[in-house]
Amino acid sequence: MELRTEALKVLRMAEPRRKADETRQLHQRWHGPDSLLTLDLELALDTPADLPGRPGLPVLVPADQVPRRSPFTAEGRAALLHAICHIEFNAINLALDAIWRFPGLPAAYYSDWLKVADEEALHFSLLQDHLASLGHHYGDFAAHDGLWSMTERTAGDPLARMALVPRTLEARGLDATPPIQAKLRQAGDLRAVEILAVILRDEIGHVAIGNRWYRWLCEQQGIDPVAHYPLLVERYKAPRMRQPFNLEARRAAGFEDAELQQLLHSPGA
């Protein structure tokens, strides 16, 4: 069995719990002492029409049509946690997609993204279980598709993918999580605060992986990573980043001072 082929199989699975479980099992199989998984860096895989595999619910709507969520009512708190759960489900998909889609990269790249997929699957499962304790399930509320949309737009360029998915869209979570934790703590949902602490810790590592491989790809192509980033933002119509920024978490994730200054002085920041 070959790792990239297996990652594509899991990516096509629609049932969320099964996808999360199979993702974690794939990670365990890869690192097992008697693993039968191989890695073919040059294997050409056809793109299936059914990507990503996902359930019929939640209903997907434009981002501006997703209602604002207050954590200070039971329903509002469930809706807020559902939105984060949806992000984590899509994050499983994007990590699996990063594994199968781009051949010819160093073996460490695929190992890194399998680790990301495993941790995103854990995050999804933690949130799904907590939602159940609140009387709700993944799919109960409408959601938007911004994370996967950018994954699709960058399908032809691993450099753009690293720049605009982990180190742009996922990095927004580094900024957003502490204020959400503060509100959930005020609302008395300490279990949700604990889960978000796990997610924030791991997401710093995920953004760092995006930074590492973005810079590696830039180096291979003789590109200045700082100067090239705003060009990619324009080319792929990435969303503008807005303050406040969690500069401490972003530094821990590997952003350099020049990149943070670029972020702070970007249009709309």
N, C-alpha and C positions, 0 to 999 in steps of 0.2 A: 504494500500500500504506500502511496506517495502523499506527502503532506499537503501540497497545494491542491491536489485533486480532492483530498478529504475535506479541506477547508471549504472548497466550493460546494461540496455535498451538504455540509452543515449550513452554509449560507443560504441554500435553497430551501431549507426546512422552514415551515410556516408556523408551527405550533410553538409559542414562546418558551414554555417550560422545557420542552424537548430540546429546542435549539440551545438554550442556556446549558442544559445538562450535557449535551453532546459536545459543546464547545469545551467545557471543563474536562470532559473525558479525553478529547483530542489532545489537550495540553498534557494531561497525565500520561497518555500513550507516548507522546513525543519524548518525554523526559524519563520514561520508565527504563529500568536497567535491561530489560529484554525487549525493547521496542523493535517492532518490525517495520516502522515507518521509515521511508527514505525521503530524500529531497532532490528533485530533478529541477535544477536551475534553468534549464533550457526548454522544458516541456511547454508546448503551445497548447493552450486550452481555449476552446470555443466559448463565447459568451452566451449563456442561456438567456431565453426570453423572460424567464420568471424570477428575475433578481430585483430586490432581495425577497426571499421567502418571508412572508409575514401573514398574520391572521386577517380575517375580514374586518375586525375591529381592532383599534379605534378608527373612527371616521377621520380622514385626513382633510384638513381645511387650510386655507392660507393663514400665515402666521398672525396677521392682523385680525383674523376672525376667531382666534382662540380667546375665550373670555379671561379677564384678569382674575387672579386667584388670591383670595385672602386666607391666610392660615388660621384666622380667628373664629371660624365656624367649622364644624365637623366636615361639611360638604366641601367647603373651600380648601381645607387642609388636604382632603383626599384628592381634590383636583390638582393642587399644587404638586403633591407627591406623584400623582399619575403622570404629570408632565415630565418630571425628572426620570421616572421609570421608562417613559417612552424614549427619552434621550439615551438612556443606558441600553435599551433594546437596539436602537439604531447604532449605538457605538459597538455592539457585538458585530453587527453587520459590516460596519466599515472596517473593523480590524480584520475580519475574515476576508473581506474584499481586498485589502492591502496585501494579504498573503498570496492569494491565488492569481491576482490580476497581473502582477508585475514580475516577469521572469528575469533571470540574469543578475540579480542583486546578491550581495554577500549572504552567506548562510545566517549570519547573525541578525540580519534584517528580518528574516522570517521567524526566527526564534523570538525576537523582540515583539513582533506583532501578535504572535500566538500568546505570549504572556499578557499583552493588552487584552486580547479577546477573552482570555480566562478571567481576568479581573473584572472586565465589563459584565461578563456573565454572572459573576458573584454579586456585583452591584445590583443588577436587574433582579436577581432572586431575592436579595434582601428587601428591596423596595416592594416587590410583588407580594412577599409574605407580610410586610407591614401594611400594605393596602388591604389585604385580606382581613387583618385584625381590625381595620376600620370599616369593614363591611363592603369593600369595593374590590374590583379586579381590574387588571390591565385590559383596556378596551372600553371601560365605562364612560370615558370622557373623550371629546374630540381632541385631536393633536395636529401638529404641522409636520412638514417633511423637509425642513431646511437642511438638516445634517446630511441626509441621504441625497438630496438634490445636489449638494456640492460634491459629494462622492461621485455622482454620475458625471458632473461637469469636468472633473479632473481625471476621468477614467483613462485618458490617453497619455498622461504625463505624471510619472511618480513624483517628480520634483514639485509640481503644482499641488499634488495631493498632500505631500508632507507639509507644504507651506500653508495651505488653506483649510485643511481639515483638523489635524491635531493641534497645530500651533496657532490657529486662528479660531475656528469654531469651538473646539474643545477647550482652548485656553480661556474662553469666556466663562467657563464654569469655575475657573480659579478665582475670577472676580466676583461672580454671583453667589457662590456658595456661602461665604461667611455671613452676608446680610440675611440670606434665607435661614441659616442656622439661628441667627439672633431672633428672628420672628417666630420660628418654631419653638425655640426655648421659651419665649414669652407666652406662646400659646399652650405650653405645658407638654409638648410632644418630645420628650427627651429621647425616646427611641429613634425618632427621625433625625434628631441632632447627631446621635451616635453614628447612624448609617451615613449621614453626609460627611462626617469626619473621616470615615473609612474611604469614601469616594474622593474627597479632596486630597487625602494622602496619596492615593493611587493615581489620581489624575495628574498630579505633579510629575510623576514618573512617565505617564503616557505622553504628556506634552514634551518632556525631555527627550523621549524617543523620537517624536516628530522633529524636534530641533536637531537632534544628532543626524538623522538621515537626510533632512533638508540640507544641512551644511555639507554632508558627505557628497550628495548629488551635485550641489553647487561647485564643490571643489573638483569633481570629476569633469565638469563642463567648463571650468574656468570662469565661473560666475561669482560676482560679489554678492553674498547672500543678503546683505542689508540693502544695497541699491536695487536688487532684483525684486525684493518682496513687494513694494508698491506697484510695480509693473504687473505682477501676478494678480494683485487685488483688483486692478482696473480690468485686466484681460478677462478674468473669470467672474467679475461683478460680485466680489465677496462683500459681505456686510461690513459697514464701518464700525470700528470699535469705539465705545464710549466710556468715559470715566464714570465712577472711580475704578481704578485698576488695582489689583492685588499685587503690588510690585514685589513684595517679599516672596510670594508663591511663584511669581513669574521668574524671579532670579533663581529660585531653587529649581525651576524647570529648565534652566539653562539659557534664558534670554540674557543677552549681553547689554551693557549700558547703552551702546549705540542703538540697539533695537528698541529698548525701552524709551529712549528719547524720541525716536521716530514715532513710536506709538503715542506718546504724550502729545506730540505736535502734529499728529495726523488730522486731516479735515474731519470735523465733526466730533473730535475727541473732547 
